[in-house]
């Protein structure tokens, strides 16, 4: 499954982080996806295949105009 994500997107993962937050910001794209926890600021680097499996939904697109 291919998911279109961009830098700055806010995503919700299937399992919560130990700090209690489900939401992450995408800060790096490529073969690996870099995400930062919005609860505690922890940075994590995941292979794209793992990221796609753990992704639940995209909460907010970075380029969405409000």
PQR file with spaces between the fields and no chain letter, atoms N, CA, C, O and H, PARSE charges and radii, in Angstrom:
ATOM       1  N    UNK     1       0.844   -1.177    0.000 -0.4000 1.5000
ATOM       2  CA   UNK     1       0.000    0.000    0.000 -0.0000 2.0000
ATOM       3  C    UNK     1       0.892    1.243    0.000  0.5500 1.7000
ATOM       4  O    UNK     1       1.785    1.365    0.838 -0.5500 1.4000
ATOM       5  N    UNK     2       0.654    2.154   -0.926 -0.4000 1.5000
ATOM       6  CA   UNK     2       1.418    3.387   -1.019 -0.0000 2.0000
ATOM       7  C    UNK     2       0.599    4.529   -0.436  0.5500 1.7000
ATOM       8  O    UNK     2      -0.547    4.738   -0.835 -0.5500 1.4000
ATOM       9  H    UNK     2      -0.072    2.055   -1.607  0.4000 1.0000
ATOM      10  N    UNK     3       1.168    5.256    0.491 -0.4000 1.5000
ATOM      11  CA   UNK     3       0.504    6.388    1.120 -0.0000 2.0000
ATOM      12  C    UNK     3       1.250    7.654    0.733  0.5500 1.7000
ATOM      13  O    UNK     3       2.468    7.727    0.893 -0.5500 1.4000
ATOM      14  H    UNK     3       2.099    5.086    0.815  0.4000 1.0000
ATOM      15  N    UNK     4       0.536    8.648    0.228 -0.4000 1.5000
ATOM      16  CA   UNK     4       1.145    9.913   -0.153 -0.0000 2.0000
ATOM      17  C    UNK     4       1.279   10.804    1.077  0.5500 1.7000
ATOM      18  O    UNK     4       0.285   11.308    1.600 -0.5500 1.4000
ATOM      19  H    UNK     4      -0.454    8.589    0.099  0.4000 1.0000
ATOM      20  N    UNK     5       2.509   10.991    1.531 -0.4000 1.5000
ATOM      21  CA   UNK     5       2.766   11.876    2.663 -0.0000 2.0000
ATOM      22  C    UNK     5       3.771   12.925    2.237  0.5500 1.7000
ATOM      23  O    UNK     5       4.564   12.713    1.320 -0.5500 1.4000
ATOM      24  H    UNK     5       3.317   10.581    1.107  0.4000 1.0000
ATOM      25  N    UNK     6       3.725   14.058    2.912 -0.4000 1.5000
ATOM      26  CA   UNK     6       4.626   15.166    2.626 -0.0000 2.0000
ATOM      27  C    UNK     6       5.274   15.629    3.927  0.5500 1.7000
ATOM      28  O    UNK     6       4.804   15.314    5.020 -0.5500 1.4000
ATOM      29  H    UNK     6       3.080   14.230    3.657  0.4000 1.0000
ATOM      30  N    UNK     7       6.357   16.379    3.787 -0.4000 1.5000
ATOM      31  CA   UNK     7       7.004   16.957    4.966 -0.0000 2.0000
ATOM      32  C    UNK     7       6.021   17.876    5.692  0.5500 1.7000
ATOM      33  O    UNK     7       5.310   18.659    5.061 -0.5500 1.4000
ATOM      34  H    UNK     7       6.739   16.634    2.899  0.4000 1.0000
ATOM      35  N    UNK     8       5.987   17.777    6.994 -0.4000 1.5000
ATOM      36  CA   UNK     8       5.116   18.629    7.790 -0.0000 2.0000
ATOM      37  C    UNK     8       3.746   18.050    8.058  0.5500 1.7000
ATOM      38  O    UNK     8       2.983   18.637    8.826 -0.5500 1.4000
ATOM      39  H    UNK     8       6.564   17.141    7.506  0.4000 1.0000
ATOM      40  N    UNK     9       3.397   16.912    7.452 -0.4000 1.5000
ATOM      41  CA   UNK     9       2.107   16.275    7.712 -0.0000 2.0000
ATOM      42  C    UNK     9       2.056   15.793    9.158  0.5500 1.7000
ATOM      43  O    UNK     9       3.069   15.378    9.721 -0.5500 1.4000
ATOM      44  H    UNK     9       4.017   16.436    6.828  0.4000 1.0000
ATOM      45  N    UNK    10       0.874   15.850    9.748 -0.4000 1.5000
ATOM      46  CA   UNK    10       0.641   15.297   11.082 -0.0000 2.0000
ATOM      47  C    UNK    10      -0.076   13.970   10.877  0.5500 1.7000
ATOM      48  O    UNK    10      -1.138   13.924   10.256 -0.5500 1.4000
ATOM      49  H    UNK    10       0.050   16.187    9.291  0.4000 1.0000
ATOM      50  N    UNK    11       0.505   12.886   11.400 -0.4000 1.5000
ATOM      51  CA   UNK    11      -0.057   11.550   11.209 -0.0000 2.0000
ATOM      52  C    UNK    11      -0.394   10.920   12.555  0.5500 1.7000
ATOM      53  O    UNK    11       0.200   11.246   13.583 -0.5500 1.4000
ATOM      54  H    UNK    11       1.367   12.923   11.904  0.4000 1.0000
ATOM      55  N    UNK    12      -1.366   10.006   12.519 -0.4000 1.5000
ATOM      56  CA   UNK    12      -1.751    9.245   13.707 -0.0000 2.0000
ATOM      57  C    UNK    12      -1.304    7.805   13.497  0.5500 1.7000
ATOM      58  O    UNK    12      -1.619    7.191   12.478 -0.5500 1.4000
ATOM      59  H    UNK    12      -1.849    9.741   11.684  0.4000 1.0000
ATOM      60  N    UNK    13      -0.564    7.270   14.471 -0.4000 1.5000
ATOM      61  CA   UNK    13      -0.079    5.906   14.397 -0.0000 2.0000
ATOM      62  C    UNK    13      -1.037    4.966   15.133  0.5500 1.7000
ATOM      63  O    UNK    13      -1.864    5.413   15.928 -0.5500 1.4000
ATOM      64  H    UNK    13      -0.308    7.770   15.299  0.4000 1.0000
ATOM      65  N    UNK    14      -0.922    3.669   14.865 -0.4000 1.5000
ATOM      66  CA   UNK    14      -1.834    2.682   15.459 -0.0000 2.0000
ATOM      67  C    UNK    14      -1.633    2.513   16.973  0.5500 1.7000
ATOM      68  O    UNK    14      -2.604    2.387   17.719 -0.5500 1.4000
ATOM      69  H    UNK    14      -0.251    3.305   14.219  0.4000 1.0000
ATOM      70  N    UNK    15      -0.383    2.510   17.414 -0.4000 1.5000
ATOM      71  CA   UNK    15      -0.099    2.371   18.842 -0.0000 2.0000
ATOM      72  C    UNK    15       0.382    3.702   19.392  0.5500 1.7000
ATOM      73  O    UNK    15       1.049    4.465   18.694 -0.5500 1.4000
ATOM      74  H    UNK    15       0.405    2.612   16.808  0.4000 1.0000
ATOM      75  N    UNK    16       0.042    3.978   20.647 -0.4000 1.5000
ATOM      76  CA   UNK    16       0.491    5.246   21.224 -0.0000 2.0000
ATOM      77  C    UNK    16       1.937    5.147   21.691  0.5500 1.7000
ATOM      78  O    UNK    16       2.433    4.071   22.025 -0.5500 1.4000
ATOM      79  H    UNK    16      -0.500    3.358   21.214  0.4000 1.0000
ATOM      80  N    UNK    17       2.584    6.278   21.703 -0.4000 1.5000
ATOM      81  CA   UNK    17       3.954    6.405   22.195 -0.0000 2.0000
ATOM      82  C    UNK    17       3.917    6.278   23.720  0.5500 1.7000
ATOM      83  O    UNK    17       2.886    6.588   24.317 -0.5500 1.4000
ATOM      84  H    UNK    17       2.181    7.152   21.431  0.4000 1.0000
ATOM      85  N    UNK    18       4.978    5.842   24.366 -0.4000 1.5000
ATOM      86  CA   UNK    18       4.970    5.729   25.830 -0.0000 2.0000
ATOM      87  C    UNK    18       4.590    7.022   26.561  0.5500 1.7000
ATOM      88  O    UNK    18       4.138    6.967   27.705 -0.5500 1.4000
ATOM      89  H    UNK    18       5.816    5.590   23.881  0.4000 1.0000
ATOM      90  N    UNK    19       4.765    8.172   25.925 -0.4000 1.5000
ATOM      91  CA   UNK    19       4.367    9.431   26.555 -0.0000 2.0000
ATOM      92  C    UNK    19       2.854    9.629   26.518  0.5500 1.7000
ATOM      93  O    UNK    19       2.326   10.498   27.212 -0.5500 1.4000
ATOM      94  H    UNK    19       5.133    8.216   24.996  0.4000 1.0000
ATOM      95  N    UNK    20       2.148    8.822   25.708 -0.4000 1.5000
ATOM      96  CA   UNK    20       0.693    8.895   25.644 -0.0000 2.0000
ATOM      97  C    UNK    20       0.153    9.522   24.378  0.5500 1.7000
ATOM      98  O    UNK    20      -1.062    9.543   24.185 -0.5500 1.4000
ATOM      99  H    UNK    20       2.576    8.115   25.145  0.4000 1.0000
ATOM     100  N    UNK    21       1.005   10.034   23.510 -0.4000 1.5000
ATOM     101  CA   UNK    21       0.567   10.695   22.295 -0.0000 2.0000
ATOM     102  C    UNK    21       0.478    9.713   21.121  0.5500 1.7000
ATOM     103  O    UNK    21       1.308    8.813   20.989 -0.5500 1.4000
ATOM     104  H    UNK    21       1.992   10.017   23.667  0.4000 1.0000
ATOM     105  N    UNK    22      -0.538    9.898   20.274 -0.4000 1.5000
ATOM     106  CA   UNK    22      -0.686    9.110   19.056 -0.0000 2.0000
ATOM     107  C    UNK    22      -0.196    9.878   17.829  0.5500 1.7000
ATOM     108  O    UNK    22       0.018    9.279   16.775 -0.5500 1.4000
ATOM     109  H    UNK    22      -1.213   10.628   20.381  0.4000 1.0000
ATOM     110  N    UNK    23      -0.016   11.187   17.949 -0.4000 1.5000
ATOM     111  CA   UNK    23       0.240   12.032   16.780 -0.0000 2.0000
ATOM     112  C    UNK    23       1.717   12.375   16.630  0.5500 1.7000
ATOM     113  O    UNK    23       2.426   12.642   17.600 -0.5500 1.4000
ATOM     114  H    UNK    23      -0.189   11.674   18.805  0.4000 1.0000
ATOM     115  N    UNK    24       2.152   12.354   15.362 -0.4000 1.5000
ATOM     116  CA   UNK    24       3.544   12.584   14.993 -0.0000 2.0000
ATOM     117  C    UNK    24       3.599   13.534   13.807  0.5500 1.7000
ATOM     118  O    UNK    24       2.660   13.598   13.014 -0.5500 1.4000
ATOM     119  H    UNK    24       1.576   12.137   14.574  0.4000 1.0000
ATOM     120  N    UNK    25       4.704   14.276   13.686 -0.4000 1.5000
ATOM     121  CA   UNK    25       4.944   15.148   12.535 -0.0000 2.0000
ATOM     122  C    UNK    25       6.033   14.532   11.671  0.5500 1.7000
ATOM     123  O    UNK    25       7.061   14.088   12.183 -0.5500 1.4000
ATOM     124  H    UNK    25       5.467   14.224   14.331  0.4000 1.0000
ATOM     125  N    UNK    26       5.810   14.503   10.359 -0.4000 1.5000
ATOM     126  CA   UNK    26       6.786   13.958    9.419 -0.0000 2.0000
ATOM     127  C    UNK    26       7.855   15.021    9.160  0.5500 1.7000
ATOM     128  O    UNK    26       7.543   16.135    8.739 -0.5500 1.4000
ATOM     129  H    UNK    26       4.975   14.863    9.943  0.4000 1.0000
ATOM     130  N    UNK    27       9.132   14.664    9.418 -0.4000 1.5000
ATOM     131  CA   UNK    27      10.232   15.623    9.250 -0.0000 2.0000
ATOM     132  C    UNK    27      11.267   15.154    8.232  0.5500 1.7000
ATOM     133  O    UNK    27      12.156   15.926    7.873 -0.5500 1.4000
ATOM     134  H    UNK    27       9.386   13.759    9.760  0.4000 1.0000
ATOM     135  N    UNK    28      11.177   13.908    7.757 -0.4000 1.5000
ATOM     136  CA   UNK    28      12.132   13.406    6.778 -0.0000 2.0000
ATOM     137  C    UNK    28      11.453   12.358    5.913  0.5500 1.7000
ATOM     138  O    UNK    28      10.723   11.502    6.414 -0.5500 1.4000
ATOM     139  H    UNK    28      10.454   13.281    8.049  0.4000 1.0000
ATOM     140  N    UNK    29      11.699   12.433    4.604 -0.4000 1.5000
ATOM     141  CA   UNK    29      11.149   11.455    3.670 -0.0000 2.0000
ATOM     142  C    UNK    29      12.265   10.861    2.837  0.5500 1.7000
ATOM     143  O    UNK    29      13.287   11.503    2.598 -0.5500 1.4000
ATOM     144  H    UNK    29      12.291   13.128    4.197  0.4000 1.0000
ATOM     145  N    UNK    30      12.067    9.658    2.409 -0.4000 1.5000
ATOM     146  CA   UNK    30      13.038    8.934    1.605 -0.0000 2.0000
ATOM     147  C    UNK    30      12.782    7.454    1.795  0.5500 1.7000
ATOM     148  O    UNK    30      11.639    7.035    1.980 -0.5500 1.4000
ATOM     149  H    UNK    30      11.237    9.136    2.604  0.4000 1.0000
ATOM     150  N    UNK    31      13.834    6.664    1.751 -0.4000 1.5000
ATOM     151  CA   UNK    31      13.694    5.244    2.043 -0.0000 2.0000
ATOM     152  C    UNK    31      13.234    5.067    3.486  0.5500 1.7000
ATOM     153  O    UNK    31      12.449    4.170    3.795 -0.5500 1.4000
ATOM     154  H    UNK    31      14.763    7.004    1.601  0.4000 1.0000
ATOM     155  N    UNK    32      13.730    5.930    4.360 -0.4000 1.5000
ATOM     156  CA   UNK    32      13.290    5.973    5.754 -0.0000 2.0000
ATOM     157  C    UNK    32      12.414    7.200    5.951  0.5500 1.7000
ATOM     158  O    UNK    32      12.550    8.199    5.244 -0.5500 1.4000
ATOM     159  H    UNK    32      14.367    6.659    4.110  0.4000 1.0000
ATOM     160  N    UNK    33      11.510    7.109    6.924 -0.4000 1.5000
ATOM     161  CA   UNK    33      10.635    8.233    7.259 -0.0000 2.0000
ATOM     162  C    UNK    33      10.982    8.682    8.663  0.5500 1.7000
ATOM     163  O    UNK    33      10.953    7.885    9.601 -0.5500 1.4000
ATOM     164  H    UNK    33      11.399    6.298    7.498  0.4000 1.0000
ATOM     165  N    UNK    34      11.310    9.951    8.809 -0.4000 1.5000
ATOM     166  CA   UNK    34      11.614   10.518   10.118 -0.0000 2.0000
ATOM     167  C    UNK    34      10.376   11.185   10.677  0.5500 1.7000
ATOM     168  O    UNK    34       9.737   11.988    9.998 -0.5500 1.4000
ATOM     169  H    UNK    34      11.333   10.598    8.047  0.4000 1.0000
ATOM     170  N    UNK    35      10.033   10.853   11.923 -0.4000 1.5000
ATOM     171  CA   UNK    35       8.862   11.455   12.563 -0.0000 2.0000
ATOM     172  C    UNK    35       9.251   11.953   13.950  0.5500 1.7000
ATOM     173  O    UNK    35      10.170   11.432   14.582 -0.5500 1.4000
ATOM     174  H    UNK    35      10.552   10.200   12.475  0.4000 1.0000
ATOM     175  N    UNK    36       8.527   12.979   14.409 -0.4000 1.5000
ATOM     176  CA   UNK    36       8.761   13.564   15.724 -0.0000 2.0000
ATOM     177  C    UNK    36       7.464   13.492   16.506  0.5500 1.7000
ATOM     178  O    UNK    36       6.416   13.911   16.013 -0.5500 1.4000
ATOM     179  H    UNK    36       7.780   13.402   13.895  0.4000 1.0000
ATOM     180  N    UNK    37       7.524   12.965   17.723 -0.4000 1.5000
ATOM     181  CA   UNK    37       6.347   12.857   18.584 -0.0000 2.0000
ATOM     182  C    UNK    37       5.895   14.265   18.984  0.5500 1.7000
ATOM     183  O    UNK    37       6.705   15.093   19.399 -0.5500 1.4000
ATOM     184  H    UNK    37       8.375   12.625   18.123  0.4000 1.0000
ATOM     185  N    UNK    38       4.595   14.522   18.853 -0.4000 1.5000
ATOM     186  CA   UNK    38       4.075   15.831   19.232 -0.0000 2.0000
ATOM     187  C    UNK    38       3.838   15.939   20.729  0.5500 1.7000
ATOM     188  O    UNK    38       3.560   17.027   21.233 -0.5500 1.4000
ATOM     189  H    UNK    38       3.937   13.849   18.515  0.4000 1.0000
ATOM     190  N    UNK    39       3.944   14.829   21.446 -0.4000 1.5000
ATOM     191  CA   UNK    39       3.769   14.852   22.892 -0.0000 2.0000
ATOM     192  C    UNK    39       5.049   15.200   23.630  0.5500 1.7000
ATOM     193  O    UNK    39       5.051   16.048   24.523 -0.5500 1.4000
ATOM     194  H    UNK    39       4.169   13.945   21.036  0.4000 1.0000
ATOM     195  N    UNK    40       6.154   14.532   23.250 -0.4000 1.5000
ATOM     196  CA   UNK    40       7.396   14.708   24.007 -0.0000 2.0000
ATOM     197  C    UNK    40       8.575   15.174   23.158  0.5500 1.7000
ATOM     198  O    UNK    40       9.616   15.540   23.703 -0.5500 1.4000
ATOM     199  H    UNK    40       6.153   13.843   22.525  0.4000 1.0000
ATOM     200  N    UNK    41       8.430   15.169   21.824 -0.4000 1.5000
ATOM     201  CA   UNK    41       9.506   15.644   20.965 -0.0000 2.0000
ATOM     202  C    UNK    41      10.524   14.599   20.556  0.5500 1.7000
ATOM     203  O    UNK    41      11.532   14.939   19.936 -0.5500 1.4000
ATOM     204  H    UNK    41       7.584   14.872   21.380  0.4000 1.0000
ATOM     205  N    UNK    42      10.291   13.339   20.884 -0.4000 1.5000
ATOM     206  CA   UNK    42      11.214   12.254   20.526 -0.0000 2.0000
ATOM     207  C    UNK    42      11.247   12.073   19.018  0.5500 1.7000
ATOM     208  O    UNK    42      10.201   12.073   18.369 -0.5500 1.4000
ATOM     209  H    UNK    42       9.472   13.063   21.387  0.4000 1.0000
ATOM     210  N    UNK    43      12.442   11.918   18.453 -0.4000 1.5000
ATOM     211  CA   UNK    43      12.605   11.694   17.019 -0.0000 2.0000
ATOM     212  C    UNK    43      12.803   10.214   16.758  0.5500 1.7000
ATOM     213  O    UNK    43      13.565    9.553   17.465 -0.5500 1.4000
ATOM     214  H    UNK    43      13.292   11.918   18.980  0.4000 1.0000
ATOM     215  N    UNK    44      12.118    9.685   15.740 -0.4000 1.5000
ATOM     216  CA   UNK    44      12.199    8.272   15.382 -0.0000 2.0000
ATOM     217  C    UNK    44      12.381    8.172   13.879  0.5500 1.7000
ATOM     218  O    UNK    44      11.772    8.928   13.123 -0.5500 1.4000
ATOM     219  H    UNK    44      11.499   10.222   15.166  0.4000 1.0000
ATOM     220  N    UNK    45      13.219    7.238   13.445 -0.4000 1.5000
ATOM     221  CA   UNK    45      13.454    6.979   12.032 -0.0000 2.0000
ATOM     222  C    UNK    45      12.975    5.562   11.743  0.5500 1.7000
ATOM     223  O    UNK    45      13.486    4.601   12.318 -0.5500 1.4000
ATOM     224  H    UNK    45      13.714    6.624   14.059  0.4000 1.0000
ATOM     225  N    UNK    46      11.981    5.431   10.841 -0.4000 1.5000
ATOM     226  CA   UNK    46      11.401    4.130   10.502 -0.0000 2.0000
ATOM     227  C    UNK    46      11.590    3.837    9.022  0.5500 1.7000
ATOM     228  O    UNK    46      11.510    4.749    8.198 -0.5500 1.4000
ATOM     229  H    UNK    46      11.566    6.212   10.374  0.4000 1.0000
ATOM     230  N    UNK    47      11.840    2.576    8.670 -0.4000 1.5000
ATOM     231  CA   UNK    47      11.805    2.211    7.251 -0.0000 2.0000
ATOM     232  C    UNK    47      10.396    2.482    6.711  0.5500 1.7000
ATOM     233  O    UNK    47       9.414    2.332    7.439 -0.5500 1.4000
ATOM     234  H    UNK    47      11.905    1.835    9.340  0.4000 1.0000
ATOM     235  N    UNK    48      10.296    2.877    5.448 -0.4000 1.5000
ATOM     236  CA   UNK    48       8.996    3.252    4.889 -0.0000 2.0000
ATOM     237  C    UNK    48       7.978    2.120    4.992  0.5500 1.7000
ATOM     238  O    UNK    48       6.801    2.377    5.242 -0.5500 1.4000
ATOM     239  H    UNK    48      11.093    2.999    4.857  0.4000 1.0000
ATOM     240  N    UNK    49       8.410    0.872    4.804 -0.4000 1.5000
ATOM     241  CA   UNK    49       7.475   -0.257    4.880 -0.0000 2.0000
ATOM     242  C    UNK    49       6.884   -0.379    6.289  0.5500 1.7000
ATOM     243  O    UNK    49       5.690   -0.639    6.436 -0.5500 1.4000
ATOM     244  H    UNK    49       9.367    0.663    4.601  0.4000 1.0000
ATOM     245  N    UNK    50       7.694   -0.196    7.306 -0.4000 1.5000
ATOM     246  CA   UNK    50       7.221   -0.239    8.694 -0.0000 2.0000
ATOM     247  C    UNK    50       6.300    0.938    8.974  0.5500 1.7000
ATOM     248  O    UNK    50       5.261    0.782    9.616 -0.5500 1.4000
ATOM     249  H    UNK    50       8.664    0.016    7.187  0.4000 1.0000
ATOM     250  N    UNK    51       6.679    2.111    8.493 -0.4000 1.5000
ATOM     251  CA   UNK    51       5.848    3.299    8.677 -0.0000 2.0000
ATOM     252  C    UNK    51       4.459    3.083    8.075  0.5500 1.7000
ATOM     253  O    UNK    51       3.455    3.409    8.709 -0.5500 1.4000
ATOM     254  H    UNK    51       7.523    2.238    7.971  0.4000 1.0000
ATOM     255  N    UNK    52       4.391    2.537    6.853 -0.4000 1.5000
ATOM     256  CA   UNK    52       3.107    2.297    6.189 -0.0000 2.0000
ATOM     257  C    UNK    52       2.243    1.311    6.971  0.5500 1.7000
ATOM     258  O    UNK    52       1.022    1.461    7.008 -0.5500 1.4000
ATOM     259  H    UNK    52       5.207    2.272    6.338  0.4000 1.0000
ATOM     260  N    UNK    53       2.852    0.314    7.590 -0.4000 1.5000
ATOM     261  CA   UNK    53       2.097   -0.659    8.386 -0.0000 2.0000
ATOM     262  C    UNK    53       1.557   -0.043    9.667  0.5500 1.7000
ATOM     263  O    UNK    53       0.449   -0.370   10.092 -0.5500 1.4000
ATOM     264  H    UNK    53       3.844    0.192    7.560  0.4000 1.0000
ATOM     265  N    UNK    54       2.320    0.836   10.281 -0.4000 1.5000
ATOM     266  CA   UNK    54       1.936    1.427   11.567 -0.0000 2.0000
ATOM     267  C    UNK    54       1.043    2.654   11.440  0.5500 1.7000
ATOM     268  O    UNK    54       0.437    3.079   12.423 -0.5500 1.4000
ATOM     269  H    UNK    54       3.220    1.102    9.936  0.4000 1.0000
ATOM     270  N    UNK    55       0.952    3.226   10.252 -0.4000 1.5000
ATOM     271  CA   UNK    55       0.156    4.428   10.028 -0.0000 2.0000
ATOM     272  C    UNK    55      -1.332    4.112   10.102  0.5500 1.7000
ATOM     273  O    UNK    55      -1.803    3.150    9.494 -0.5500 1.4000
ATOM     274  H    UNK    55       1.444    2.881    9.453  0.4000 1.0000
ATOM     275  N    UNK    56      -2.062    4.923   10.847 -0.4000 1.5000
ATOM     276  CA   UNK    56      -3.522    4.759   10.920 -0.0000 2.0000
ATOM     277  C    UNK    56      -4.214    5.766   10.003  0.5500 1.7000
ATOM     278  O    UNK    56      -5.056    5.382    9.191 -0.5500 1.4000
ATOM     279  H    UNK    56      -1.679    5.704   11.341  0.4000 1.0000
ATOM     280  N    UNK    57      -3.871    7.039   10.123 -0.4000 1.5000
ATOM     281  CA   UNK    57      -4.483    8.072    9.292 -0.0000 2.0000
ATOM     282  C    UNK    57      -3.616    9.323    9.260  0.5500 1.7000
ATOM     283  O    UNK    57      -2.731    9.511   10.095 -0.5500 1.4000
ATOM     284  H    UNK    57      -3.187    7.351   10.782  0.4000 1.0000
ATOM     285  N    UNK    58      -3.891   10.165    8.282 -0.4000 1.5000
ATOM     286  CA   UNK    58      -3.232   11.467    8.215 -0.0000 2.0000
ATOM     287  C    UNK    58      -4.198   12.477    8.833  0.5500 1.7000
ATOM     288  O    UNK    58      -5.298   12.687    8.321 -0.5500 1.4000
ATOM     289  H    UNK    58      -4.609   10.012    7.604  0.4000 1.0000
ATOM     290  N    UNK    59      -3.788   13.089    9.920 -0.4000 1.5000
ATOM     291  CA   UNK    59      -4.647   14.024   10.649 -0.0000 2.0000
ATOM     292  C    UNK    59      -4.730   15.355    9.914  0.5500 1.7000
ATOM     293  O    UNK    59      -5.815   15.911    9.747 -0.5500 1.4000
ATOM     294  H    UNK    59      -2.895   12.918   10.336  0.4000 1.0000
ATOM     295  N    UNK    60      -3.576   15.867    9.473 -0.4000 1.5000
ATOM     296  CA   UNK    60      -3.533   17.182    8.813 -0.0000 2.0000
ATOM     297  C    UNK    60      -2.430   17.183    7.774  0.5500 1.7000
ATOM     298  O    UNK    60      -1.292   16.815    8.064 -0.5500 1.4000
ATOM     299  H    UNK    60      -2.694   15.416    9.609  0.4000 1.0000
ATOM     300  N    UNK    61      -2.768   17.596    6.567 -0.4000 1.5000
ATOM     301  CA   UNK    61      -1.761   17.739    5.514 -0.0000 2.0000
ATOM     302  C    UNK    61      -1.048   19.062    5.696  0.5500 1.7000
ATOM     303  O    UNK    61      -1.670   20.055    6.073 -0.5500 1.4000
ATOM     304  H    UNK    61      -3.693   17.894    6.331  0.4000 1.0000
ATOM     305  N    UNK    62       0.234   19.089    5.436 -0.4000 1.5000
ATOM     306  CA   UNK    62       1.030   20.299    5.608 -0.0000 2.0000
ATOM     307  C    UNK    62       0.591   21.401    4.654  0.5500 1.7000
ATOM     308  O    UNK    62       0.644   22.581    5.000 -0.5500 1.4000
ATOM     309  H    UNK    62       0.740   18.282    5.129  0.4000 1.0000
ATOM     310  N    UNK    63       0.154   21.018    3.444 -0.4000 1.5000
ATOM     311  CA   UNK    63      -0.222   22.030    2.460 -0.0000 2.0000
ATOM     312  C    UNK    63      -1.712   22.343    2.467  0.5500 1.7000
ATOM     313  O    UNK    63      -2.197   23.019    1.560 -0.5500 1.4000
ATOM     314  H    UNK    63       0.111   20.059    3.163  0.4000 1.0000
ATOM     315  N    UNK    64      -2.444   21.873    3.461 -0.4000 1.5000
ATOM     316  CA   UNK    64      -3.892   22.147    3.551 -0.0000 2.0000
ATOM     317  C    UNK    64      -4.103   23.602    3.930  0.5500 1.7000
ATOM     318  O    UNK    64      -3.510   24.102    4.886 -0.5500 1.4000
ATOM     319  H    UNK    64      -2.050   21.325    4.198  0.4000 1.0000
ATOM     320  N    UNK    65      -4.944   24.265    3.177 -0.4000 1.5000
ATOM     321  CA   UNK    65      -5.240   25.671    3.467 -0.0000 2.0000
ATOM     322  C    UNK    65      -6.509   25.742    4.293  0.5500 1.7000
ATOM     323  O    UNK    65      -7.501   25.074    4.001 -0.5500 1.4000
ATOM     324  H    UNK    65      -5.426   23.859    2.401  0.4000 1.0000
ATOM     325  N    UNK    66      -6.460   26.565    5.330 -0.4000 1.5000
ATOM     326  CA   UNK    66      -7.618   26.683    6.220 -0.0000 2.0000
ATOM     327  C    UNK    66      -8.247   28.040    6.111  0.5500 1.7000
ATOM     328  O    UNK    66      -9.235   28.319    6.789 -0.5500 1.4000
ATOM     329  H    UNK    66      -5.654   27.108    5.567  0.4000 1.0000
